[in-house]
Amino acid sequence: MKVAILYYSKTGHTLEAAKAIAQGIKEQKSEVDLINVNNLEISILKIYDAYIVGSPCWAGSLSKNGVASPIRKAFKKIPGNLFKSKLCGAYSIFAATGGENTVKTLNQLLKSKGCSDVIEGPIAKAGTPFSITKGSSIQKDDLELFKNFGKTFVQ
């Protein structure tokens, strides 16, 4: 299986989680590419069997979705049925609250692009609210959750 992990990371925490997921996927002998949505080339997405999307939770306790605007912009460029019949998943990093809302909104975005099989991935706390500074890193136990998500995602 060839998996694309689409992510946006301002402070590096969401990328750190993506790398842990990728490690789990590789341990299961599947291929994985990490793609920052700021550098997303839509045409390349067709080569993947599965997609995982990661977003930091932005204003998750203030809004109902919390998805970072670069992720939303990228999804506007993705054709409507690109993810049809593909396995999809989502994860989020939050600083205060709202990670669950972010993952649920990511799942809806994936479904809007044709994905019918969406696996809800983990969330973890890291950073500081409103990203004024990088803040605390993802805890070791949480990184293990992301790695295990990667393993089970491709099984």
N, C-alpha and C positions, 0 to 999 in steps of 0.2 A: 504494500500500500504506500502511496506517495501522499504526504500530508503537507498542506500549507498552513503555517501559523501566521495569521495577519494580526498585527498589533500596532498600538501607538503607545509610546512611553516618553513622558516628559522628563522624569527624574531617574529612570532606569529600573524602577521596581517591576513594571509590567513586562519589560524585556527579561529581567531576571526570572520571572515566573515562566515566560515563554521558553527560556533555555532549559529550565527544569522539565517542562513538558516534553521538549524535544529530546532530552536525554532519555526519558522513559520510552518514547517512541522508538528511538534508535536501539534501545536494549531489546526491543521486540523485533528487531531486524527489519523495520520499516524505514522508509526514507522521509525526511522532513526538511523543509526550508522555512526559515524565519523571514518574514516580509514586513518591513515597516510600511504602514499605509501611506506615509509621506512619499515613498518611492514606488508605489504600486503601479504596475503595468497590467492593465486589465487583460490583455491578450494572453499573458502567461498563465493566468488562473485556470485555463482549460486543461492543463496537463495534470492536474491533481485529482486524486480520488476522494479526498476528504479535506475539510477546512476547520480550523479552530480560530476563533477571533478573541483577542484580549484587549480590554480597555481599562484604563484607570477610571475610577468612579469620580466624576466631576459633579460637585454640588449634589451628591446623592441624597443627602438629607433635606435638600431644599427643592429638588425637582423629583419627578416620578421616574426618570429614566437614568440619569447620571452618566450616559455614554459621552466620551470625549468627542468634541466636534471634528477632529481629523478622521475618526472612524465613521461618523455620520456622512461626511463629505465623500469618503471613499465608497461607501455603500450606494450613494446616489449615482456613481459612475458604473457600478456593476449591473450588467443586464439582468432582467427580471427572472429568468429561469436558469441562470448559470449554475446554481447549486442543486438543480433538480436531480433527484435520485442519488444524492451524495450524502455521506455521513458528515455531520457538522457538530461543533461544540463551541462553548464560550466560557470565559473566565474573567475575573476582575480583581483588581487591587484597590482597596479603599483606605482612606486615612482616618475617617471618623465613623460614618455609617453609610449605608446605601449600596454596598456591593451586590446584594441580592437583586436589587432593582436593576442595576446595570446588567447583570447576567440575563435577567428576564427580558430586558429590552434588546440585548444582543440576539437572544433566541428569536425574538419577533423579527428582527432585521434579517436574520438568516432564513427564516421561513418566507419572508417577503421576496426572497431571491430564489425560491423554489425548493429549499431544503425541507424535507419532511421528517427526517430522522435527526433530531437535535439532542445532544447530550449536554446536560447542564453541568458545567465544570465548577471547580472550587473557587472560593474567594479567600482573600487574606488581607490582613491589615498591615500597612507599611506607610511610611512617609508622614507628612504633616498636612493638616487641612489647608486647602487652597495653594499647595505646593510653593510656599514661600521659601522653604528650604527642603533639602532632600529628606531629612528626617530619618526615622528608624528603618532598618532593612526588614525584609521578609524573614520571619523566624524559620529556623531549621526545620521544625516539624511541618510548617506550612509548605516549604519547598519540597518536602517529601510527598505531601498531598498532590502537588502539581506534577511531580515525577510519576506518581502512581496513576494519576489521571491520564497522562500520556501513554502509559503501559496498557491500561484497560481500554483506552480509546481505540487502539488498533487491533485488539484481540477479536 
